[in-house]
């Protein structure tokens, strides 16, 4: 990764602060720099994908029920992946297949 200028690092740090990332007052510049580089790396490795189809609340609750995600013991990361997947369905074909599978489970 290319080295960022001090001005670019400050801009990214202010953006991260708006997103809820906090830095301790005792954080060194090296610690701040590592945090910023980790955030930039994460953003560039996993860009958000936006597709045209998503499950409505009714079908999402049906999927969550049949997968057993309606209980409190499901890890937050697994639930987040389910949310992300249900909000980023690539085409109408896959949307129809998901709804068809939900119907089969009913």
CNS distance restraints for C-alpha pairs under 8 A (distance, minus, plus):
assign (resid   4 and name CA) (resid   8 and name CA) 5.96 0.50 0.50
assign (resid   4 and name CA) (resid   9 and name CA) 6.29 0.50 0.50
assign (resid   5 and name CA) (resid   9 and name CA) 6.26 0.50 0.50
assign (resid   6 and name CA) (resid  10 and name CA) 6.23 0.50 0.50
assign (resid   7 and name CA) (resid  11 and name CA) 6.28 0.50 0.50
assign (resid   8 and name CA) (resid  12 and name CA) 6.20 0.50 0.50
assign (resid   9 and name CA) (resid  13 and name CA) 6.02 0.50 0.50
assign (resid   9 and name CA) (resid  33 and name CA) 7.38 0.50 0.50
assign (resid   9 and name CA) (resid  36 and name CA) 7.29 0.50 0.50
assign (resid  10 and name CA) (resid  14 and name CA) 6.15 0.50 0.50
assign (resid  11 and name CA) (resid  15 and name CA) 6.25 0.50 0.50
assign (resid  12 and name CA) (resid  16 and name CA) 6.10 0.50 0.50
assign (resid  12 and name CA) (resid  36 and name CA) 6.98 0.50 0.50
assign (resid  13 and name CA) (resid  17 and name CA) 6.14 0.50 0.50
assign (resid  13 and name CA) (resid  36 and name CA) 6.68 0.50 0.50
assign (resid  14 and name CA) (resid  18 and name CA) 6.39 0.50 0.50
assign (resid  15 and name CA) (resid  19 and name CA) 6.45 0.50 0.50
assign (resid  16 and name CA) (resid  20 and name CA) 6.36 0.50 0.50
assign (resid  16 and name CA) (resid  21 and name CA) 5.23 0.50 0.50
assign (resid  16 and name CA) (resid  22 and name CA) 7.67 0.50 0.50
assign (resid  17 and name CA) (resid  21 and name CA) 4.89 0.50 0.50
assign (resid  17 and name CA) (resid  22 and name CA) 5.78 0.50 0.50
assign (resid  23 and name CA) (resid  27 and name CA) 6.46 0.50 0.50
assign (resid  23 and name CA) (resid  32 and name CA) 7.13 0.50 0.50
assign (resid  27 and name CA) (resid  31 and name CA) 6.00 0.50 0.50
assign (resid  27 and name CA) (resid  32 and name CA) 6.55 0.50 0.50
assign (resid  28 and name CA) (resid  32 and name CA) 6.33 0.50 0.50
assign (resid  29 and name CA) (resid  33 and name CA) 5.94 0.50 0.50
assign (resid  30 and name CA) (resid  34 and name CA) 6.14 0.50 0.50
assign (resid  31 and name CA) (resid  35 and name CA) 6.22 0.50 0.50
assign (resid  32 and name CA) (resid  36 and name CA) 6.15 0.50 0.50
assign (resid  33 and name CA) (resid  37 and name CA) 6.09 0.50 0.50
assign (resid  34 and name CA) (resid  38 and name CA) 6.06 0.50 0.50
assign (resid  35 and name CA) (resid  39 and name CA) 6.20 0.50 0.50
assign (resid  36 and name CA) (resid  40 and name CA) 6.15 0.50 0.50
assign (resid  37 and name CA) (resid  41 and name CA) 5.96 0.50 0.50
assign (resid  38 and name CA) (resid  42 and name CA) 6.09 0.50 0.50
assign (resid  39 and name CA) (resid  43 and name CA) 6.16 0.50 0.50
assign (resid  40 and name CA) (resid  44 and name CA) 6.16 0.50 0.50
assign (resid  41 and name CA) (resid  45 and name CA) 6.02 0.50 0.50
assign (resid  42 and name CA) (resid  46 and name CA) 6.03 0.50 0.50
assign (resid  43 and name CA) (resid  47 and name CA) 5.74 0.50 0.50
assign (resid  49 and name CA) (resid  88 and name CA) 6.89 0.50 0.50
assign (resid  50 and name CA) (resid  88 and name CA) 5.90 0.50 0.50
assign (resid  51 and name CA) (resid  87 and name CA) 7.73 0.50 0.50
assign (resid  51 and name CA) (resid  88 and name CA) 4.98 0.50 0.50
assign (resid  51 and name CA) (resid  89 and name CA) 5.90 0.50 0.50
assign (resid  51 and name CA) (resid  90 and name CA) 5.23 0.50 0.50
assign (resid  51 and name CA) (resid  91 and name CA) 7.56 0.50 0.50
assign (resid  52 and name CA) (resid  88 and name CA) 7.19 0.50 0.50
assign (resid  52 and name CA) (resid  89 and name CA) 6.93 0.50 0.50
assign (resid  52 and name CA) (resid  90 and name CA) 6.62 0.50 0.50
assign (resid  52 and name CA) (resid  91 and name CA) 6.96 0.50 0.50
assign (resid  53 and name CA) (resid  87 and name CA) 6.88 0.50 0.50
assign (resid  53 and name CA) (resid  88 and name CA) 6.27 0.50 0.50
assign (resid  53 and name CA) (resid  89 and name CA) 5.02 0.50 0.50
assign (resid  53 and name CA) (resid  90 and name CA) 6.50 0.50 0.50
assign (resid  53 and name CA) (resid  91 and name CA) 6.44 0.50 0.50
assign (resid  53 and name CA) (resid  92 and name CA) 6.91 0.50 0.50
assign (resid  53 and name CA) (resid  95 and name CA) 6.98 0.50 0.50
assign (resid  54 and name CA) (resid  86 and name CA) 5.55 0.50 0.50
assign (resid  54 and name CA) (resid  87 and name CA) 4.34 0.50 0.50
assign (resid  54 and name CA) (resid  88 and name CA) 5.83 0.50 0.50
assign (resid  54 and name CA) (resid  89 and name CA) 5.66 0.50 0.50
assign (resid  54 and name CA) (resid  95 and name CA) 7.62 0.50 0.50
assign (resid  55 and name CA) (resid  59 and name CA) 5.91 0.50 0.50
assign (resid  55 and name CA) (resid  60 and name CA) 5.69 0.50 0.50
assign (resid  55 and name CA) (resid  86 and name CA) 5.52 0.50 0.50
assign (resid  55 and name CA) (resid  87 and name CA) 6.37 0.50 0.50
assign (resid  55 and name CA) (resid  95 and name CA) 7.72 0.50 0.50
assign (resid  56 and name CA) (resid  60 and name CA) 6.03 0.50 0.50
assign (resid  57 and name CA) (resid  61 and name CA) 6.07 0.50 0.50
assign (resid  58 and name CA) (resid  62 and name CA) 6.39 0.50 0.50
assign (resid  59 and name CA) (resid  63 and name CA) 6.21 0.50 0.50
assign (resid  59 and name CA) (resid  99 and name CA) 7.38 0.50 0.50
assign (resid  59 and name CA) (resid 102 and name CA) 7.77 0.50 0.50
assign (resid  60 and name CA) (resid  64 and name CA) 6.12 0.50 0.50
assign (resid  60 and name CA) (resid  86 and name CA) 7.10 0.50 0.50
assign (resid  61 and name CA) (resid  65 and name CA) 6.04 0.50 0.50
assign (resid  62 and name CA) (resid  66 and name CA) 6.24 0.50 0.50
assign (resid  62 and name CA) (resid 102 and name CA) 6.99 0.50 0.50
assign (resid  63 and name CA) (resid  67 and name CA) 6.11 0.50 0.50
assign (resid  63 and name CA) (resid 102 and name CA) 6.58 0.50 0.50
assign (resid  64 and name CA) (resid  68 and name CA) 6.05 0.50 0.50
assign (resid  64 and name CA) (resid  69 and name CA) 4.73 0.50 0.50
assign (resid  64 and name CA) (resid  70 and name CA) 5.86 0.50 0.50
assign (resid  65 and name CA) (resid  69 and name CA) 5.85 0.50 0.50
assign (resid  65 and name CA) (resid  70 and name CA) 5.44 0.50 0.50
assign (resid  66 and name CA) (resid 105 and name CA) 7.18 0.50 0.50
assign (resid  69 and name CA) (resid  74 and name CA) 6.07 0.50 0.50
assign (resid  69 and name CA) (resid  79 and name CA) 7.13 0.50 0.50
assign (resid  74 and name CA) (resid  78 and name CA) 6.85 0.50 0.50
assign (resid  74 and name CA) (resid  79 and name CA) 6.81 0.50 0.50
assign (resid  75 and name CA) (resid  79 and name CA) 6.49 0.50 0.50
assign (resid  76 and name CA) (resid  80 and name CA) 6.05 0.50 0.50
assign (resid  77 and name CA) (resid  81 and name CA) 6.21 0.50 0.50
assign (resid  78 and name CA) (resid  82 and name CA) 6.34 0.50 0.50
assign (resid  79 and name CA) (resid  83 and name CA) 6.26 0.50 0.50
assign (resid  80 and name CA) (resid  84 and name CA) 6.11 0.50 0.50
assign (resid  81 and name CA) (resid  85 and name CA) 6.02 0.50 0.50
assign (resid  82 and name CA) (resid  86 and name CA) 6.07 0.50 0.50
assign (resid  83 and name CA) (resid  87 and name CA) 6.21 0.50 0.50
assign (resid  84 and name CA) (resid  88 and name CA) 6.24 0.50 0.50
assign (resid  85 and name CA) (resid  89 and name CA) 6.63 0.50 0.50
assign (resid  89 and name CA) (resid  94 and name CA) 6.73 0.50 0.50
assign (resid  89 and name CA) (resid  95 and name CA) 6.37 0.50 0.50
assign (resid  90 and name CA) (resid  94 and name CA) 6.91 0.50 0.50
assign (resid  90 and name CA) (resid  95 and name CA) 7.95 0.50 0.50
assign (resid  91 and name CA) (resid  95 and name CA) 6.39 0.50 0.50
assign (resid  92 and name CA) (resid  96 and name CA) 6.03 0.50 0.50
assign (resid  93 and name CA) (resid  97 and name CA) 6.30 0.50 0.50
assign (resid  94 and name CA) (resid  98 and name CA) 6.15 0.50 0.50
assign (resid  95 and name CA) (resid  99 and name CA) 6.33 0.50 0.50
assign (resid  96 and name CA) (resid 100 and name CA) 6.02 0.50 0.50
assign (resid  97 and name CA) (resid 101 and name CA) 6.18 0.50 0.50
assign (resid  98 and name CA) (resid 102 and name CA) 6.26 0.50 0.50
assign (resid  99 and name CA) (resid 103 and name CA) 6.25 0.50 0.50
assign (resid 100 and name CA) (resid 104 and name CA) 6.37 0.50 0.50
assign (resid 101 and name CA) (resid 105 and name CA) 6.39 0.50 0.50
assign (resid 102 and name CA) (resid 106 and name CA) 6.48 0.50 0.50
